[in-house]
Amino acid sequence: MTTLSDPTLSAVLELIYADQSKFHSLEGLLLSVDLKRPEYTAAMWVNAESYWGRLVTPVYGARMAALAGSAEADQALLNLAELTAQKFLRGESLERKQLPPWLPGFRAALLTDGYQLRIERTGDQPGEATIRCRLRPTHRLPLQLAEQIALIETELELRGQHTPLDHLQQATRCYSRRDYAACEEHLRAALDHLTAYAVGTPEPDSTKNVRHLVDTSRLTVRDGTRLLRDLRIMTSANPHPHRTRADATRFRIQLTATRAKSLLSHIEF
């Protein structure tokens, strides 16, 4: 699974920590981007009561949750990056030769993660201008995710599983064309066929096949429930909790890669 990378999150956290006056309170910031959740916690070598500790603990806790398949945590991290850029660009010149020194590196880190930072200024007077920042997925998958997909495709080819392989390849092609509905249909089909492969049946009935994997103790009840939930949301037209279909589709590609890797690990080869 991928989400915002360590270099990108480090850039965000260092900006916030270096100028804490940009935000009225740390707790208010975390609440505003939906990071103030008890489940977002991580064991870190920091003073949990310090400003730095209260900042990095929920952020990296959310990153761990996103890596485990939480769309809410993934969106919260995107919200944090957007809001931080927005706050630090307020009052700054957006002329190419006068950009703040942190911005080029921040944009480059985001591009590596597969996101473009779009900056909009409204209002003519510098003192009255409002800055709005939005992250938009690029039409190319981030490098780390593209490498994960390529490895899964290679393993499927070696295993002779051409049907899920074809669906996965079609999904990435559809994503690059921004045909998100078709991409998600192929993702769902790929997981349906992989679940059937894990059971050893040609029938892609995922409800029946996941139940078999749970009954034979190859999946825990929790993992089986999670897999069925992910299969259901794979073709949902509702991007929630992501704001756009593009965000939701890319997250579903990430989710497919994670579930495919897990299913393949249960099949002897």
Disulfide bonds with the S-S distance in Angstrom:
none
